[in-house]
Each structure stands twice: as structure tokens, then as C-alpha cells.
């Protein structure tokens, strides 16, 4: 193999490039990205960077100097128009073609737009430029409405409150994160948001959006009228699958790949936010939009491009710092038939374990990161721990893991 071309220049692409070089690949590596910035981290855009606590240079993942020293070509500000699998090449927006012995699709995604919610006061958050613009508006006394109480929405709300703004969150579901965490933990998240100072409206959609010379006006399906200086939409993400349209790959919900990040096309891989990966333990494809997944899939894709035979089986894991708490989730909560809680839910100091048929499938915690780290290992090895031990504050989870893995 002499060359690898990557459609995308974000976190996944950066990790893949580093892995290729660390694994001794000496051929040509080219990253093609639509943004003009070198690869950078996105998680701080809704937290430290948005709050003004982190400089732009600190976001960088691959510096131009590193790329020059390691022979990685960055083609920035360049759109990938199409993937040509027969030629294993990328067709760029200017009509030129870039061929590689292997092609990695790491095009990520873009914010989901809300029909009818458009105007000068509407903000989406995906890029550094988006964060720069929004930061200037999160000032003391500003009225901010956040549509969508997912992780981006909640992180922006937390940062805005810390900067002295008044924040209202509008969530169309009955509770935030209920589809991921279940009703009980969704209610706990709602309580945490309200305790942290946010006004939270649940079970309400945006019925109407308008702008006056002095404010945005959001009217909900429940009849609530909210005036705002800025409206932030956090309605999820749409995977950027357009480059593979017509290439013979299904794209509903993302680009399907196997455990090795391989698409159905020879020599074409996909990883990161755009990839919908087969999970044998669940019997279905799963697309994860999180930083850790971008890292681990990018690494696995690079290893497998080089013939490493490394399946990506790590349970999804994501974390969020918001409202003075550390929130983490690992594995899968859906399909669980039993929920076991260790700690004090009312104090936002606990870990919840999701079991299905006695097997630990997922875990969710507020402020118990050490317990979550062990839970990730238990999930990864398909452990079936005693629920009473999980619940017992005096039982050491590391000892539990050691015992179960020695059996």
C-alpha cells in the first residue's frame, strides 16, 4: 500500500493519520476537509472554549507543523463531492480526483436544522466560528433560549448561566435523555438542570418562531411565549453521507460498516460520526456521535487499513461537564430489563447499572467517574455481576471485576 486518502479533517481523520504514522506506514496520507482550520477538538466548543477559558490553539489536534514533519498533507477548505469506489478515489468540488489505495470516509456531520426556526438571532454550534459568534452573545443579563436538551444544548445552557445569562431549555420529549437513559434517569437529569438554574420546559415543541427589532420570540406548543436575545438550536446531528450517494452504499442513518470499519466496498472504510457500525452483541448497527468513538474508530480504521485485523468492540462512552457536575454514560441503556443504583440519586452522586438478562449492558453516573471506569470494563467483557454487589456501597467494584474475569 502506497497511499491513504481521507474524506474529512476532524478528530477521526486526525487520529487515523497519527495511527498510520505510528504504525510505520510510510506512504502518502492526505486529509481533505471542508473547513479552513486544521483538525481540532469539538467538545470544548460548548464548554471551556465557549466560556473563554481555552484558547483556540489549545483545540488543535494536528498542527500544520506536525503534518509537515510527518508527511501528512492537509487539503483544507475543500469539499469532497463524491467517493469513486471503483477507482478508490475522492472527487473534489473543483472536479479533480485524489486517488488512494485505501479511502477512509470521516466526513462527520452537521447540525440538524429546525424548519421555520430561521433568523438573525438563531445559532447552531458545530465549528470554532459558531462558538466565537455565540460566545460574544453570552453576556450577563442576556436572555437565551436553547431548543433541545441533549448534551450540546445542556452544555451551552450551563456555560451561558455561568456567564450570567438567563436560560430557558425547551425539550419536546417528556424528559431530557429519556430515550437513552430511561424515565428515572431522565427525571434525574431534569432535576439537575433545574437545580442548576435553568428554566426547563419539557413535552413542548416550537410552534412558532419570529423576530422583532429587539428580540426573538419562541412560542411553544404549550402556549408559552419566550423572548430571547439569542436562540441556540441543539436538535441533533445529520451525518454527512452525501459523498457516497450513488456509490452503492446504503446511507440511511449513516454509512454502515462492520466491526473493522469496512464498508461493503473493497478498500473503502468509514469511521466517526458518519459511521453506523455493526454491533454483534446487540445484533444491529449503531452510530455514536461522541469524542471517544471518533478516537477509537479512527484508530481501528487505520489499523485495519494496514491489515491489522482489529475489531472495534469498545462500548460507547461519553462524558459531559455541566451544571457543576460530571455526567458520563457507557454502553447501552436501551433494552435493559433491570436498573440497579449505587449511591444517592437525590444528591446527584450515584451510578446506575443497566442489566439485560443479568448481563451488564450500560452504566450512567453523575460524579462517580471512578466507578464508571470499572463499569466500562465490566460491560466490555460481558459480565453478569450480582445486582446486590453493584448496589452495595461497601463492595469494591474493582475486586468484583477481578473476580468475574478470573472465573
C-alpha positions as CSV (number, residue, x, y, z in Angstrom):
1,X,0.0,0.0,0.0
2,X,1.3,3.4,-1.0
3,X,-1.4,5.9,-0.2
4,X,-4.4,6.6,2.0
5,X,-6.9,9.4,1.3
6,X,-9.3,10.6,4.0
7,X,-12.5,12.5,3.3
8,X,-12.7,14.7,6.4
9,X,-10.2,16.6,8.5
10,X,-11.7,16.4,12.0
11,X,-10.9,14.3,15.1
12,X,-11.4,10.9,13.5
13,X,-9.2,11.8,10.5
14,X,-6.5,13.2,12.8
15,X,-6.4,10.1,14.9
16,X,-6.3,7.9,11.8
17,X,-3.4,9.9,10.4
18,X,-1.4,9.7,13.6
19,X,-2.1,5.9,13.9
20,X,-0.9,5.3,10.4
21,X,2.3,7.0,11.1
22,X,2.8,5.4,14.5
23,X,2.2,2.0,12.9
24,X,5.1,2.7,10.5
25,X,3.1,3.5,7.3
26,X,5.5,5.5,5.1
27,X,3.2,6.1,2.2
28,X,1.2,9.2,1.2
29,X,-1.5,10.4,3.7
30,X,-3.9,13.1,2.6
31,X,-6.8,14.6,4.6
32,X,-9.4,16.6,2.8
33,X,-11.5,18.9,4.9
34,X,-14.3,21.4,4.2
35,X,-13.3,23.8,7.0
36,X,-10.3,26.1,6.7
37,X,-8.9,25.1,10.1
38,X,-6.5,22.3,10.8
39,X,-8.1,19.4,12.7
40,X,-9.3,20.5,16.2
41,X,-11.4,19.2,19.1
42,X,-15.1,20.0,19.2
43,X,-16.1,19.1,22.8
44,X,-14.7,22.3,24.3
45,X,-16.7,24.4,21.8
46,X,-19.8,24.2,24.1
47,X,-17.8,24.3,27.4
48,X,-14.3,25.7,28.0
49,X,-13.8,27.4,24.7
50,X,-17.3,28.9,24.7
51,X,-16.7,30.1,28.2
52,X,-13.5,31.9,27.2
53,X,-11.3,29.6,29.3
54,X,-9.5,27.9,26.5
55,X,-7.5,29.4,23.6
56,X,-8.0,28.5,20.0
57,X,-4.5,27.0,19.8
58,X,-5.4,24.6,22.6
59,X,-8.1,23.0,20.4
60,X,-5.7,21.8,17.7
61,X,-5.3,18.1,17.2
62,X,-2.9,18.0,14.3
63,X,-0.8,21.2,13.8
64,X,0.4,22.1,10.4
65,X,4.0,21.7,11.7
66,X,3.3,18.1,12.8
67,X,1.7,17.4,9.4
68,X,4.7,18.8,7.6
69,X,7.2,16.9,9.7
70,X,5.3,13.6,9.3
71,X,4.4,13.9,5.6
72,X,0.6,14.3,6.1
73,X,-1.0,16.6,3.5
74,X,-3.9,18.8,4.6
75,X,-6.2,20.0,1.9
76,X,-8.4,22.4,3.8
77,X,-11.3,24.5,2.6
78,X,-12.0,21.7,0.1
79,X,-15.3,19.9,-0.3
80,X,-15.4,16.2,-1.2
81,X,-18.1,15.9,-3.9
82,X,-18.1,12.1,-4.3
83,X,-16.3,8.9,-3.5
84,X,-15.5,6.8,-6.5
85,X,-15.1,3.3,-5.2
86,X,-14.0,1.6,-8.4
87,X,-11.0,4.0,-8.6
88,X,-10.7,4.2,-4.8
89,X,-10.6,8.0,-5.2
90,X,-12.2,11.1,-4.0
91,X,-13.8,13.6,-6.4
92,X,-13.3,17.1,-5.1
93,X,-15.6,20.0,-5.6
94,X,-13.3,21.5,-8.3
95,X,-13.6,18.4,-10.3
96,X,-10.1,17.0,-9.6
97,X,-9.6,13.4,-8.4
98,X,-7.5,12.2,-5.5
99,X,-6.7,8.5,-5.6
100,X,-5.6,6.3,-2.7
101,X,-5.0,2.6,-2.2
102,X,-7.5,2.9,0.7
103,X,-10.2,5.5,1.3
104,X,-11.4,6.5,4.7
105,X,-14.7,8.4,5.0
106,X,-14.6,10.6,8.1
107,X,-16.9,13.4,7.0
108,X,-18.6,13.8,10.4
109,X,-22.0,15.6,10.4
110,X,-23.7,18.9,10.6
111,X,-26.4,20.3,12.9
112,X,-29.9,19.3,12.2
113,X,-31.9,22.4,11.2
114,X,-35.4,23.1,12.6
115,X,-37.9,24.1,9.8
116,X,-39.2,27.6,10.5
117,X,-36.6,28.5,13.0
118,X,-34.5,30.9,11.0
119,X,-33.3,34.4,11.5
120,X,-30.5,36.7,12.6
121,X,-30.8,35.5,16.3
122,X,-30.7,31.8,15.6
123,X,-27.4,30.0,16.4
124,X,-26.2,26.4,15.8
125,X,-22.9,25.1,17.3
126,X,-20.6,22.9,15.3
127,X,-17.5,24.9,14.4
128,X,-15.0,27.3,16.0
129,X,-16.6,30.1,14.1
130,X,-20.0,29.2,15.6
131,X,-18.6,29.2,19.1
132,X,-16.8,32.5,18.5
133,X,-20.1,34.1,17.5
134,X,-22.1,32.6,20.3
135,X,-19.6,33.5,23.0
136,X,-20.0,37.2,22.2
137,X,-23.7,36.9,22.9
138,X,-23.5,35.0,26.2
139,X,-23.2,38.1,28.4
140,X,-24.6,38.9,31.8
141,X,-28.4,39.5,31.6
142,X,-28.7,38.1,28.1
143,X,-31.9,36.0,27.5
144,X,-31.0,32.7,25.9
145,X,-33.4,30.1,24.7
146,X,-31.9,26.7,23.9
147,X,-34.1,24.3,21.8
148,X,-33.2,20.7,22.6
149,X,-32.0,19.4,25.9
150,X,-29.4,17.0,24.6
151,X,-25.7,17.2,25.6
152,X,-24.9,20.1,23.3
153,X,-28.0,22.0,24.4
154,X,-27.3,21.3,28.1
155,X,-23.7,22.2,27.9
156,X,-24.4,25.5,26.2
157,X,-27.1,26.2,28.8
158,X,-24.7,25.6,31.6
159,X,-22.0,27.8,30.0
160,X,-24.5,30.6,29.4
161,X,-25.6,30.5,33.0
162,X,-22.0,30.6,34.2
163,X,-21.6,33.8,32.1
164,X,-24.6,35.4,33.7
165,X,-27.3,34.8,31.1
166,X,-30.8,33.8,31.8
167,X,-31.5,30.4,30.1
168,X,-34.7,28.5,29.2
169,X,-34.4,25.0,27.7
170,X,-37.2,23.7,25.5
171,X,-37.3,19.9,25.1
172,X,-40.0,18.2,23.1
173,X,-39.6,14.9,24.9
174,X,-41.2,14.3,28.3
175,X,-37.8,14.4,29.9
176,X,-34.2,15.0,28.8
177,X,-32.2,12.0,27.7
178,X,-35.2,9.7,28.4
179,X,-34.7,7.8,25.1
180,X,-31.1,7.0,26.2
181,X,-31.3,6.7,30.0
182,X,-34.9,5.7,30.6
183,X,-37.6,7.6,32.6
184,X,-36.0,7.5,36.0
185,X,-32.6,8.8,35.0
186,X,-34.2,11.3,32.6
187,X,-36.1,12.7,35.5
188,X,-32.8,12.9,37.5
189,X,-31.3,14.9,34.6
190,X,-34.3,17.2,34.6
191,X,-33.9,17.9,38.3
192,X,-30.2,18.6,37.9
193,X,-30.8,21.1,35.1
194,X,-33.5,22.9,37.2
195,X,-31.4,22.8,40.3
196,X,-28.5,24.3,38.3
197,X,-30.6,27.4,37.4
198,X,-32.1,26.6,34.0
199,X,-35.8,27.0,33.3
200,X,-36.8,23.7,31.7
201,X,-39.9,23.2,29.6
202,X,-40.5,19.5,28.7
203,X,-43.1,17.9,26.4
204,X,-43.2,21.1,24.3
205,X,-42.2,21.8,20.7
206,X,-41.5,25.0,19.0
207,X,-44.8,26.1,17.5
208,X,-43.8,29.4,16.0
209,X,-40.6,31.5,15.7
210,X,-40.4,35.2,14.9
211,X,-38.1,38.1,15.3
212,X,-38.8,41.7,16.2
213,X,-36.2,44.5,16.1
214,X,-35.4,43.9,19.8
215,X,-35.8,40.1,20.3
216,X,-36.5,36.7,19.1
217,X,-39.9,35.2,20.1
218,X,-40.3,31.5,20.5
219,X,-43.8,30.2,21.0
220,X,-44.1,26.6,22.2
221,X,-46.9,24.1,21.6
222,X,-48.0,24.6,25.2
223,X,-48.6,28.3,24.6
224,X,-45.6,29.7,26.3
225,X,-44.1,32.7,24.7
226,X,-40.3,33.3,25.3
227,X,-38.4,36.4,24.3
228,X,-34.7,35.9,23.7
229,X,-31.6,37.8,22.6
230,X,-30.2,34.5,21.2
231,X,-31.8,31.2,20.3
232,X,-29.5,28.1,20.2
233,X,-30.7,25.1,18.4
234,X,-29.4,21.7,19.6
235,X,-31.7,19.3,17.7
236,X,-29.1,16.6,16.9
237,X,-26.8,16.0,14.0
238,X,-27.2,14.8,10.4
239,X,-24.3,12.6,9.2
240,X,-22.6,13.9,6.1
241,X,-23.2,10.9,3.8
242,X,-23.6,12.9,0.6
243,X,-20.2,12.0,-0.8
244,X,-21.1,8.3,-1.0
245,X,-24.5,8.8,-2.6
246,X,-24.7,6.7,-5.7
247,X,-21.6,4.7,-4.7
248,X,-23.6,1.6,-3.9
249,X,-23.7,2.0,-0.1
250,X,-26.8,2.4,1.9
251,X,-26.8,5.7,3.8
252,X,-30.0,5.6,5.9
253,X,-28.8,6.8,9.4
254,X,-25.2,6.9,8.4
255,X,-22.7,4.8,6.4
256,X,-22.9,1.1,7.5
257,X,-19.6,-0.6,8.4
258,X,-18.7,-3.8,10.0
259,X,-16.6,-4.3,13.3
260,X,-13.5,-3.4,11.3
261,X,-14.9,-0.1,10.0
262,X,-15.1,-1.6,6.5
263,X,-17.9,-0.6,4.2
264,X,-19.3,-3.0,1.6
265,X,-16.9,-1.5,-1.0
266,X,-13.5,-3.0,-1.2
267,X,-10.8,-0.6,0.2
268,X,-13.3,1.9,1.5
269,X,-13.7,2.5,5.2
270,X,-15.8,4.8,7.4
271,X,-15.4,6.0,11.0
272,X,-16.6,8.6,13.4
273,X,-19.9,10.5,13.5
274,X,-20.8,9.4,9.9
275,X,-20.3,5.6,10.5
276,X,-23.1,3.3,11.6
277,X,-21.2,0.3,12.9
278,X,-22.4,-3.3,13.3
279,X,-22.5,-4.4,17.0
280,X,-22.7,-8.2,17.2
281,X,-23.7,-8.2,20.9
282,X,-26.7,-6.1,20.0
283,X,-27.5,-7.6,16.6
284,X,-27.8,-4.1,15.0
285,X,-25.9,-1.2,13.6
286,X,-25.2,1.8,16.0
287,X,-24.0,5.3,15.1
288,X,-22.3,7.1,18.0
289,X,-21.7,10.9,17.9
290,X,-19.1,11.2,20.6
291,X,-15.4,12.2,21.0
292,X,-14.3,8.8,22.3
293,X,-15.9,7.0,19.5
294,X,-14.2,9.3,17.0
295,X,-10.9,8.4,18.6
296,X,-11.3,4.6,18.9
297,X,-13.0,4.1,15.5
298,X,-10.3,6.3,13.8
299,X,-7.6,4.2,15.4
300,X,-9.3,0.9,14.5
301,X,-9.9,2.0,10.9
302,X,-6.2,3.0,10.4
303,X,-5.1,-0.4,11.9
304,X,-7.4,-2.3,9.6
305,X,-6.3,-0.3,6.5
306,X,-2.9,-1.6,7.3
307,X,-4.2,-5.2,7.6
308,X,-4.2,-5.3,11.4
309,X,-7.4,-7.2,11.8
310,X,-8.5,-5.1,14.8
311,X,-12.3,-5.1,15.5
312,X,-13.7,-2.1,17.1
313,X,-15.7,-3.5,20.1
314,X,-15.3,-0.9,22.8
315,X,-18.6,0.1,24.4
316,X,-19.6,3.7,23.6
317,X,-18.6,6.1,26.2
318,X,-19.3,9.8,26.5
319,X,-19.0,12.4,29.2
320,X,-20.2,15.9,29.8
321,X,-19.3,18.6,32.3
322,X,-22.4,20.7,33.0
323,X,-24.1,22.5,35.9
324,X,-21.2,21.8,38.2
325,X,-21.3,18.0,37.7
326,X,-19.5,15.4,35.6
327,X,-22.0,13.2,33.7
328,X,-20.9,10.0,32.0
329,X,-22.5,7.2,30.2
330,X,-21.1,3.9,28.8
331,X,-22.6,1.1,26.8
332,X,-26.3,0.8,26.0
333,X,-29.2,1.5,28.3
334,X,-32.0,0.6,25.8
335,X,-33.2,-2.9,26.1
336,X,-32.4,-3.2,29.8
337,X,-34.8,-5.1,32.0
338,X,-33.3,-4.1,35.3
339,X,-31.8,-0.8,36.7
340,X,-29.6,-1.0,39.8
341,X,-28.5,2.2,41.5
342,X,-25.5,2.7,43.8
343,X,-25.3,6.0,45.6
344,X,-27.6,8.9,46.3
345,X,-29.7,9.9,43.3
346,X,-31.2,12.9,45.2
347,X,-27.7,14.3,45.8
348,X,-26.6,13.7,42.1
349,X,-23.9,11.4,43.4
350,X,-24.5,7.9,42.1
351,X,-24.0,5.3,39.4
352,X,-26.8,3.4,37.7
353,X,-26.3,0.0,36.1
354,X,-28.4,-1.3,33.2
355,X,-28.8,-5.1,33.1
356,X,-30.4,-7.2,30.4
357,X,-30.9,-10.8,31.1
358,X,-28.4,-10.4,34.0
359,X,-25.7,-9.1,31.8
360,X,-24.4,-5.6,32.3
361,X,-25.1,-3.6,29.2
362,X,-24.7,0.0,30.3
363,X,-24.0,2.4,33.1
364,X,-24.7,6.1,33.8
365,X,-23.2,8.3,36.5
366,X,-23.2,11.7,38.0
367,X,-19.9,12.5,39.8
368,X,-18.7,8.9,40.1
369,X,-16.2,8.6,37.3
370,X,-14.0,6.0,39.1
371,X,-17.0,3.6,39.3
372,X,-17.9,4.3,35.7
373,X,-14.3,3.4,34.6
374,X,-14.7,-0.1,36.2
375,X,-18.2,-0.4,34.7
376,X,-16.8,0.1,31.2
377,X,-14.6,-2.9,31.8
378,X,-17.4,-5.0,33.1
379,X,-19.5,-4.0,30.0
380,X,-16.7,-4.8,27.6
381,X,-16.2,-8.3,28.9
382,X,-20.0,-9.2,29.0
383,X,-20.0,-9.6,32.8
384,X,-23.1,-10.7,34.7
385,X,-22.5,-9.2,38.1
386,X,-24.6,-9.8,41.2
387,X,-27.0,-6.8,41.4
388,X,-26.7,-6.8,45.2
389,X,-22.9,-6.3,44.9
390,X,-23.5,-3.5,42.4
391,X,-25.8,-1.8,44.8
392,X,-23.6,-2.2,47.9
393,X,-21.6,0.9,48.6
394,X,-19.1,-1.1,50.6
395,X,-18.4,-3.6,47.8
396,X,-15.3,-2.7,45.8
397,X,-16.1,-2.7,42.0
398,X,-12.5,-3.4,41.1
399,X,-12.5,-6.5,43.2
400,X,-15.7,-7.5,41.6
401,X,-14.2,-7.1,38.1
402,X,-11.1,-9.1,39.1
403,X,-13.3,-12.0,40.5
404,X,-15.5,-12.1,37.4
405,X,-12.6,-12.1,35.0
406,X,-10.8,-14.8,36.9
407,X,-13.7,-17.2,36.8
